[in-house]
Amino acid sequence: MSKPDRKPEEHPEYKMFKFVVVALLGATVPVIVFWLAFHSYPAGGPPEWAEFATYFSGFATPIIAFCSVLLFFRSLIIQRDEFTKTREEMAKATQLQLETVRIQEKANEHIKIAAEKDYERWNIERYDSFIKKLEIDDRKNSIDLTDFLGVKQIPIALGFRTILHGLDENDILKRLENKNDLFCFNMLLANYFTNRTSLAALIIEYPDKSSIIKLYGTLIMSLKMERDFIISLFDKLRAKSGYDSMRGDKVISNYKSVTERLFNMLGWKI
């Protein structure tokens, strides 16, 4: 069996309002009674009216004062309720604003992440483009060196060490007895050093470190295989040709420094 519906409790201000109405009606009763009982009598003089005024004011004034207090109290309740409603509405509005701000922050975060990914993608493509250009120059320098030595061209995927495959330093030096040939070859080798140094520097700064070996492992391996060989060759060629300059010192110094940084970054022993 369902419980009988209970009568909803009245709000205190409505109870008070009913009480005030009853009190006001009660205050009019003496006037009505007096009018019904005495209106047929001739009007009295001032003493009679003074007596009535004293009687009525003594009866009505406390009632009216009490009703005024109740009405004032009721107005306070109404103000309190309105203030509570206003506060609740402000809280709801503030909550909505906070939700809007959170949504906007999330949207901004997504935009930021998307922009960072776009920039990273663009940066990687830019580095890939630079490295491809340098690889083309690298192959050209390799071919120039090969042609200058009169060595048969073979695949150069592993760099200079592969180009001079089968030749040692003494074989190369014998091919360069002429001072002019030595000087020219030394210059070609310096250009090769410079280009390979730029390649190593770009790989060090490559944005996606996790993909370096996958994308440029062969190139890095060629740098490692040829490093000691061509540094030694370059020094001996400079000594034999008597060619010495600040450019040569700077070229070999940069090459050693940058390639060492690259191999250290990858955890490879030199």
C-alpha positions in Angstrom: 0.0 0.0 0.0 1.2 3.4 -0.9 1.6 6.0 1.8 -1.1 8.7 1.8 0.1 11.9 0.2 1.1 14.3 2.8 0.0 17.9 2.5 2.9 20.0 1.4 4.2 22.3 4.1 3.3 26.0 3.6 6.1 28.5 3.3 6.5 30.6 6.5 5.8 33.8 4.6 2.4 32.6 3.5 1.5 31.6 7.1 2.5 35.1 8.2 0.6 36.7 5.4 -2.6 34.8 6.5 -2.0 36.0 10.1 -1.6 39.6 9.0 -4.8 39.4 7.0 -6.7 38.0 10.0 -5.2 40.6 12.3 -6.2 43.4 10.0 -9.7 42.0 9.8 -9.8 41.8 13.6 -8.8 45.4 13.8 -11.8 46.4 11.8 -14.2 44.6 14.0 -14.4 47.2 16.7 -15.1 49.9 14.1 -17.9 47.8 12.5 -19.4 47.0 15.9 -19.2 50.6 17.0 -20.8 51.8 13.8 -23.6 49.2 13.9 -24.3 49.9 17.6 -24.1 53.7 17.7 -24.6 55.0 14.2 -28.3 55.7 14.8 -27.5 57.9 17.8 -27.0 61.6 17.4 -23.5 62.6 17.1 -22.0 63.6 20.4 -19.7 66.4 21.1 -16.0 66.5 21.5 -16.0 64.7 24.8 -17.8 61.7 23.4 -15.5 61.5 20.3 -12.4 61.9 22.5 -13.6 59.0 24.6 -14.1 56.8 21.5 -10.7 57.8 20.0 -9.0 56.8 23.2 -10.9 53.5 23.3 -10.1 52.7 19.6 -6.5 53.8 19.6 -5.8 51.7 22.7 -7.3 48.7 21.0 -6.0 49.1 17.5 -2.5 50.6 17.9 -0.9 47.4 19.3 -2.5 45.3 16.6 -1.4 47.7 13.8 2.2 47.9 15.3 2.4 44.1 15.5 1.1 43.7 11.9 3.8 46.3 10.8 6.5 44.2 12.5 5.2 41.1 10.8 5.0 42.8 7.4 8.6 44.0 7.9 9.7 40.5 8.8 7.9 39.2 5.8 9.7 41.7 3.6 13.1 40.5 5.0 12.1 36.9 4.2 11.3 37.9 0.6 14.6 39.8 0.3 16.4 36.8 1.7 14.7 34.4 -0.8 15.4 36.8 -3.7 19.0 37.1 -2.6 19.3 33.3 -2.4 17.8 33.0 -5.9 20.1 35.6 -7.3 23.1 34.0 -5.7 22.1 30.6 -7.2 21.6 32.2 -10.6 25.0 33.9 -10.4 26.6 30.6 -9.3 25.0 28.8 -12.3 26.1 31.6 -14.6 29.6 31.5 -13.2 29.7 27.7 -13.6 28.6 28.1 -17.2 31.3 30.6 -17.8 33.9 28.3 -16.2 32.7 25.4 -18.5 33.0 27.7 -21.5 36.5 28.7 -20.4 37.5 25.0 -20.0 36.0 24.2 -23.4 37.9 27.1 -24.9 41.1 26.0 -23.2 40.7 22.5 -24.5 40.1 23.8 -28.0 43.2 26.1 -27.7 45.2 23.1 -26.5 44.1 21.0 -29.5 44.9 23.9 -31.9 48.3 24.3 -30.2 49.0 20.5 -30.5 47.9 20.6 -34.2 50.1 23.6 -34.9 53.1 22.0 -33.2 52.6 18.8 -35.2 52.3 20.9 -38.4 55.4 22.8 -37.5 57.3 19.6 -36.6 56.2 18.0 -39.9 57.2 21.1 -41.8 60.5 21.2 -39.9 61.3 17.6 -40.7 60.4 18.1 -44.4 62.7 21.1 -44.4 65.6 19.1 -42.9 65.0 16.3 -45.3 65.1 18.7 -48.2 68.4 20.2 -46.9 69.9 16.8 -46.4 68.9 15.5 -49.8 70.5 18.6 -51.4 73.7 18.0 -49.5 73.6 14.4 -50.4 73.5 15.4 -54.1 76.4 17.7 -53.5 78.2 14.9 -51.7 77.8 12.6 -54.6 79.1 15.3 -57.0 82.1 15.9 -54.8 82.7 12.1 -54.6 82.5 11.8 -58.4 84.9 14.7 -58.8 87.4 13.0 -56.5 87.0 9.7 -58.4 87.4 11.3 -61.8 90.5 13.3 -60.6 92.2 10.1 -59.4 91.2 8.2 -62.5 89.6 5.5 -60.3 86.8 3.5 -61.8 83.4 4.7 -60.4 81.6 2.2 -58.2 78.5 2.6 -56.0 79.1 5.4 -53.5 76.4 4.6 -51.0 79.0 4.3 -48.2 80.8 7.4 -49.1 84.5 8.2 -49.7 85.9 5.0 -48.3 83.8 3.0 -50.8 84.9 5.3 -53.7 88.6 4.6 -52.9 87.9 0.9 -52.2 91.0 -1.1 -52.9 93.3 1.9 -52.6 95.4 2.9 -49.6 97.0 6.2 -48.8 100.3 5.3 -50.5 98.4 4.4 -53.7 96.7 7.7 -53.7 99.8 9.6 -53.0 101.6 7.9 -55.9 98.9 9.1 -58.2 99.5 12.7 -57.1 103.2 13.3 -57.7 102.5 16.6 -59.4 102.3 19.5 -57.0 99.4 21.0 -58.9 97.6 17.7 -58.7 98.2 17.6 -55.0 96.9 21.1 -54.5 93.8 20.5 -56.6 93.0 17.2 -54.9 93.5 18.8 -51.5 91.0 21.4 -52.4 88.5 18.8 -53.7 89.0 16.9 -50.5 88.5 20.0 -48.4 85.2 20.6 -50.2 84.2 17.0 -49.5 85.0 17.5 -45.8 82.9 20.7 -45.7 79.9 19.0 -47.2 80.1 16.0 -45.0 80.5 18.2 -42.0 77.3 20.0 -42.9 75.5 16.7 -43.3 76.6 15.5 -39.9 75.5 18.9 -38.3 72.0 18.6 -39.9 71.6 15.1 -38.7 72.5 16.2 -35.1 69.8 18.8 -35.2 67.2 16.6 -36.9 63.9 17.1 -35.1 62.8 13.5 -35.0 65.7 11.8 -33.2 63.9 8.4 -33.2 63.9 8.2 -37.0 67.6 9.2 -37.6 69.0 5.7 -37.9 66.0 4.5 -40.0 66.3 7.4 -42.4 70.0 8.1 -42.5 71.7 5.1 -41.0 73.6 4.3 -44.2 74.8 7.9 -44.5 75.9 7.9 -40.8 77.7 4.5 -41.2 79.6 5.9 -44.2 80.7 8.9 -42.1 82.0 6.5 -39.4 83.7 4.1 -41.8 85.6 6.8 -43.6 86.4 9.2 -40.7 89.8 8.0 -39.6 90.9 7.2 -43.2 90.2 10.5 -44.8 91.5 12.5 -41.8 94.8 10.7 -42.1 94.8 11.1 -45.9 94.0 14.8 -45.7 96.9 15.4 -43.2 99.4 13.5 -45.4 98.3 15.3 -48.5 98.7 18.6 -46.9 102.1 17.7 -45.6 103.3 16.4 -49.0 101.9 19.3 -50.9 103.0 21.9 -48.4 99.5 23.3 -48.6 98.7 24.8 -45.2 96.1 27.5 -44.5 93.6 28.6 -41.9 90.8 27.2 -44.1 92.3 23.7 -44.1 92.8 23.8 -40.3 89.2 25.0 -39.8 87.8 22.4 -42.2 89.5 19.4 -40.6 88.8 20.8 -37.1 85.0 21.2 -37.8 84.8 17.8 -39.4 86.4 16.1 -36.4 84.2 18.0 -33.9 80.9 17.6 -35.6 81.3 13.9 -36.5 82.4 13.2 -32.9 79.3 14.9 -31.6 77.1 12.9 -33.9 78.6 9.6 -32.9 78.5 10.5 -29.2 74.8 11.4 -29.6 74.1 8.0 -31.1 76.2 6.2 -28.4 78.8 5.0 -31.0 82.4 4.6 -30.1 84.8 6.4 -32.4 
